[in-house]
């Protein structure tokens, strides 16, 4: 049986709510309207994401400076006062358009939000994740209310993790590692890519994960057949594939990493390229410390790949992660980032360099990814799943 960490949930939730209250005070807000599933959960402890579609625009938590919350819901047929004894700060669940997004019924959603904000005498409201049509409606009907964007400063606040968050992310990494190991080690000639994912996902859910974050598998067959999604393609002897996946563990914290798998013995140039790629990732991670700029991480890894004669990674070298799959910091090139953050103690990041090698006119893509927490002495790896080449 998988063991999730034992933490003081009441104290943990109280810490997050206190941090959000301080954030509202710094931003001079009397209310905040949160639509992202991750921000709602982080600030209020209310879990809202039923599906990937419901992650960002099915619910809206209107948070007051007192910490009390009015929740416009997607899953209720009538408005309820103080619905949960376990969440005394949840003042009201307001029935909204059911099983659909805000933007599908903007007139109704705006009416509900305006009624709630008027009842609470809102004057300066922070918003995140609102469709432009919703914002137009709110501004038209509440001309005396100032609406200000808060998503980016809120995600900047969340990039430094609490000790409890680090424990929960690490546990989610453990669960994902169990699943990835099952998939990579369980592959057999003739299996389909969807079968490999099925084995992986089954093991993750048996660990007690809340939800899968993503499951991508790329089977190499010919230069014209790429894509990131399983298509029912069979995996034959000598074939290479890579799988990128993760899960939301207990408490809603996320994991993400990638491994390359082989069906039988790979071509020697493929094995060497993957060995080199993994050595580049491990050696770079071992040298990183707080204070190093994220753009420098990308430059260092690409320079090391080039030195080994491998193509550089063309896109982002990684990202922050926590209650959302992709958070700050971003690890890319300065001209394509608003923020070139420096690593700080308490950040959790994924590093995911990729490259490719050509074998008999077939382009074989290779990717390696681990998840780390930034500590005073450097990075501590959270990903437990080994590599086939280890």
C-alpha positions in Angstrom: 0.0 0.0 0.0 1.4 3.4 -0.9 2.0 5.7 2.1 1.1 9.4 1.6 2.7 11.8 4.1 1.1 12.6 7.3 0.8 16.3 7.8 -1.3 18.6 10.0 -3.9 19.5 7.4 -5.6 22.1 9.5 -2.4 24.0 10.2 -1.3 23.6 6.6 -4.5 25.0 5.1 -4.4 27.9 7.7 -0.9 28.8 6.5 -2.0 29.0 2.9 -5.1 31.1 3.8 -3.0 33.4 5.8 -0.5 33.9 3.0 -3.4 34.7 0.6 -4.8 37.2 3.1 -1.4 38.9 3.3 -1.3 38.9 -0.5 -4.7 40.6 -0.7 -3.5 43.2 1.7 -0.4 43.9 -0.3 -2.4 44.2 -3.5 -4.9 46.5 -1.7 -7.8 44.2 -2.5 -11.1 43.9 -0.6 -12.1 40.9 -2.7 -10.5 38.4 -5.1 -12.2 36.3 -7.8 -10.4 33.0 -8.4 -11.3 30.7 -11.3 -8.2 28.5 -11.6 -8.7 25.2 -9.9 -5.2 25.5 -8.4 -5.6 29.0 -7.0 -9.1 28.1 -5.6 -7.6 25.1 -3.8 -4.5 26.9 -2.7 -6.4 29.9 -1.2 -9.5 28.2 0.1 -8.8 24.4 0.2 -11.9 23.8 -2.1 -11.3 21.1 -4.7 -13.1 21.9 -8.0 -11.4 20.1 -10.9 -13.6 17.2 -12.0 -12.1 17.1 -15.5 -9.4 18.9 -17.5 -12.1 21.1 -18.9 -13.1 22.2 -15.3 -9.6 23.3 -14.4 -10.0 27.0 -15.2 -13.5 28.2 -15.9 -16.2 26.2 -14.2 -16.0 27.6 -10.7 -15.4 31.0 -9.2 -14.4 31.6 -5.6 -15.1 35.2 -4.4 -12.7 35.6 -1.4 -13.1 38.5 1.1 -10.4 40.0 3.2 -11.8 38.1 6.2 -11.1 34.8 4.3 -14.8 34.0 3.9 -15.7 32.6 0.5 -18.7 32.7 -1.8 -18.3 30.0 -4.4 -20.2 30.1 -7.7 -20.5 26.4 -8.4 -20.9 24.1 -11.4 -22.2 21.1 -9.5 -25.1 22.4 -7.5 -28.8 23.0 -8.3 -29.6 25.4 -5.5 -27.7 28.0 -3.4 -26.6 26.8 0.0 -25.6 28.8 3.1 -22.6 27.4 5.1 -22.7 24.1 3.3 -19.7 22.3 4.9 -19.0 22.1 8.6 -15.4 21.2 7.7 -15.0 24.6 5.9 -16.6 27.2 8.1 -15.0 29.9 5.9 -17.2 28.8 3.0 -20.1 31.2 3.4 -22.2 30.3 0.4 -22.3 28.0 -2.5 -24.1 29.8 -5.3 -25.7 27.6 -8.0 -24.3 28.6 -11.4 -24.5 27.2 -15.0 -24.1 23.4 -14.5 -21.5 21.2 -16.1 -20.3 24.0 -18.4 -17.9 27.0 -18.5 -18.6 30.6 -17.5 -18.2 31.7 -21.1 -21.0 29.4 -22.3 -23.6 31.4 -20.3 -21.9 34.8 -19.7 -25.0 36.7 -19.0 -26.1 34.4 -16.2 -22.6 34.2 -14.7 -22.1 38.0 -14.7 -25.5 38.4 -13.0 -24.5 36.0 -10.2 -21.1 37.6 -9.7 -22.5 41.1 -9.7 -25.1 40.1 -7.1 -22.4 38.6 -4.9 -20.1 41.6 -5.2 -22.8 44.2 -4.6 -24.0 42.3 -1.5 -20.4 42.5 -0.2 -19.9 46.2 -1.2 -16.8 45.3 -3.3 -14.6 48.2 -4.3 -11.3 46.8 -5.5 -11.4 43.2 -6.8 -8.5 41.1 -8.0 -9.4 38.7 -10.8 -7.6 35.8 -12.5 -8.7 33.5 -15.3 -11.7 35.5 -16.5 -12.9 35.4 -20.1 -12.9 38.9 -21.7 -16.7 38.7 -22.2 -17.2 38.2 -18.5 -14.9 41.1 -17.6 -16.7 43.4 -20.0 -20.0 42.5 -18.4 -18.6 43.0 -14.8 -17.1 46.4 -15.7 -20.3 47.6 -17.4 -22.6 46.6 -14.5 -20.2 47.6 -11.7 -18.6 50.9 -13.0 -17.6 51.9 -9.5 -15.6 48.8 -8.9 -11.9 48.5 -9.8 -10.9 45.2 -11.3 -7.2 44.3 -11.3 -5.4 41.3 -12.7 -3.7 39.2 -10.0 -2.7 35.9 -11.7 0.9 36.6 -12.3 1.7 38.0 -8.8 -0.2 35.2 -7.2 1.8 32.6 -9.1 5.0 34.4 -8.2 3.9 34.1 -4.6 3.3 30.4 -5.0 6.6 29.6 -6.6 8.3 29.2 -3.1 6.8 26.1 -1.5 5.8 25.5 2.1 7.5 22.5 3.8 4.1 20.6 3.6 3.9 21.3 -0.1 7.3 19.9 -0.7 6.3 16.7 1.1 3.1 16.4 -1.0 4.9 17.0 -4.3 7.6 14.5 -3.4 4.8 11.9 -2.6 3.2 12.6 -6.0 6.6 12.0 -7.6 6.8 8.7 -5.8 3.3 7.7 -7.1 4.2 8.7 -10.7 7.5 6.9 -10.4 5.6 3.7 -9.5 3.5 4.1 -12.6 6.3 5.0 -15.0 8.3 2.0 -13.8 5.4 -0.3 -14.4 4.9 1.1 -18.0 8.6 1.3 -19.1 9.5 -2.1 -17.6 6.3 -3.8 -18.6 6.5 -3.1 -22.4 6.6 -6.1 -24.6 7.0 -6.5 -28.4 3.6 -6.1 -30.1 2.0 -4.0 -27.3 0.3 -0.8 -28.4 1.3 2.6 -27.1 -2.1 2.9 -25.4 -1.5 -0.4 -23.6 1.7 1.0 -22.1 -0.2 4.1 -20.9 -2.9 1.9 -19.5 -0.4 -0.1 -17.4 1.2 3.2 -16.2 -2.1 4.8 -15.3 -3.4 1.7 -13.5 -0.3 1.7 -11.2 -0.6 5.4 -10.5 -4.3 5.2 -9.5 -3.6 2.1 -7.3 -1.2 4.4 -5.4 -4.2 6.6 -4.5 -3.5 9.6 -6.8 -6.3 12.0 -7.1 -6.1 12.6 -10.8 -3.7 12.1 -13.8 -2.1 15.4 -14.9 -1.1 14.1 -18.4 0.1 11.0 -20.1 2.0 11.5 -23.4 3.7 8.8 -25.3 5.8 9.2 -28.4 6.6 6.1 -30.4 9.3 6.5 -33.0 8.4 4.9 -36.4 9.1 7.3 -39.2 10.0 11.0 -39.7 6.4 11.9 -40.7 4.8 10.2 -37.7 5.4 12.2 -34.6 2.8 13.8 -32.4 2.6 13.7 -28.6 -0.4 11.4 -28.2 -1.1 7.7 -28.2 -2.7 6.4 -31.4 -2.9 2.7 -30.9 0.5 2.2 -32.6 2.2 -1.1 -32.0 5.7 -1.2 -30.6 8.1 -3.6 -32.3 11.5 -5.0 -31.5 14.2 -2.4 -31.6 11.8 0.5 -31.3 12.4 3.5 -29.0 9.6 5.5 -27.3 9.4 8.1 -24.6 6.7 8.7 -22.1 6.0 12.0 -20.3 3.5 11.8 -17.5 2.5 12.9 -14.0 -0.3 12.9 -11.4 -2.0 15.0 -8.8 -1.4 13.4 -5.5 -3.3 13.7 -2.3 -3.9 17.3 -1.5 -3.7 18.3 -5.2 0.0 18.6 -5.7 1.5 17.6 -9.0 4.4 15.5 -10.4 5.9 15.4 -13.9 8.8 13.6 -15.6 9.8 11.7 -18.7 11.6 8.5 -19.5 12.8 6.7 -22.7 11.9 3.1 -23.2 13.1 0.4 -25.6 11.5 -2.7 -27.0 14.4 -5.0 -26.9 17.9 -3.7 -27.7 18.0 -0.2 -29.2 20.4 0.8 -32.0 23.8 1.7 -30.4 23.6 5.3 -31.6 20.2 5.7 -29.9 21.5 4.2 -26.6 24.6 6.4 -26.7 22.5 9.6 -27.4 20.2 8.8 -24.5 23.1 8.1 -22.2 24.7 11.4 -23.2 21.4 13.3 -22.8 20.9 11.8 -19.3 24.5 12.6 -18.3 24.0 16.2 -19.4 20.8 16.5 -17.3 22.4 14.9 -14.2 25.7 16.9 -14.4 23.9 20.2 -14.9 21.4 19.5 -12.1 24.4 18.7 -9.8 25.9 22.1 -10.4 22.8 24.3 -9.9 22.4 26.5 -6.9 20.1 29.2 -5.7 20.8 32.5 -7.5 21.4 30.9 -10.9 19.1 32.5 -13.6 16.8 30.2 -15.4 17.9 31.3 -18.8 21.5 30.3 -17.8 20.2 26.7 -17.1 19.0 26.4 -20.7 22.2 27.8 -22.1 24.3 25.4 -20.0 22.3 22.3 -21.0 22.3 23.2 -24.7 26.0 24.0 -24.7 26.6 20.6 -23.1 24.4 18.8 -25.7 26.3 20.6 -28.5 29.6 19.6 -27.0 28.5 15.9 -27.2 27.5 16.4 -30.8 23.7 16.3 -30.1 21.0 18.7 -31.4 20.0 21.4 -28.9 16.6 21.5 -27.1 14.5 23.9 -29.2 11.9 24.7 -26.6 11.6 25.3 -22.8 14.1 23.4 -20.7 11.6 23.1 -17.9 9.3 24.8 -15.5 8.1 25.2 -12.0 5.4 22.9 -10.6 3.2 22.6 -7.6 -0.6 22.8 -7.4 -0.5 23.3 -11.2 1.4 21.3 -13.7 3.3 24.3 -15.1 4.1 27.2 -12.7 6.8 29.8 -12.3 9.7 29.8 -12.9 9.9 29.4 -16.6 13.2 28.0 -18.0 13.6 29.3 -21.5 15.3 32.1 -23.4 15.2 35.7 -22.0 13.5 37.3 -25.0 10.6 34.9 -24.7 10.0 35.3 -21.0 8.6 38.2 -19.0 10.5 36.9 -15.9 14.0 35.4 -15.9 13.8 34.2 -12.4 16.8 33.1 -10.4 16.5 29.8 -8.5 15.4 30.2 -4.9 15.4 27.8 -2.0 11.9 26.3 -1.8 11.2 26.3 -5.5 10.2 23.0 -7.2 11.2 22.6 -10.8 11.3 20.2 -13.6 14.2 20.0 -16.0 13.5 18.3 -19.3 16.1 18.5 -22.1 15.4 16.8 -25.3 17.4 15.9 -28.4 17.2 13.5 -31.4 19.3 11.1 -33.4 18.7 9.8 -36.9 18.9 6.1 -37.6 18.3 4.6 -41.0 16.3 7.7 -42.1 14.2 7.5 -38.9 14.4 10.5 -36.5 14.4 9.1 -33.0 13.4 11.8 -30.4 14.8 11.5 -26.9 13.7 13.3 -23.8 14.8 13.0 -20.2 13.0 14.8 -17.3 13.4 14.9 -13.5 11.7 16.9 -10.8 13.8 18.7 -8.1 13.4 20.9 -5.0 15.8 23.8 -4.7 17.7 23.6 -1.4 20.5 25.7 0.0 23.2 23.3 -1.2 21.6 22.8 -4.6 19.0 20.6 -6.2 17.5 17.5 -4.5 16.0 15.1 -7.0 12.4 14.0 -6.3 12.0 11.6 -9.2 12.6 8.1 -8.1 12.1 6.2 -11.3 15.3 4.9 -12.8 16.3 4.8 -16.4 16.5 1.8 -18.7 20.2 2.6 -19.2 21.0 2.9 -15.5 
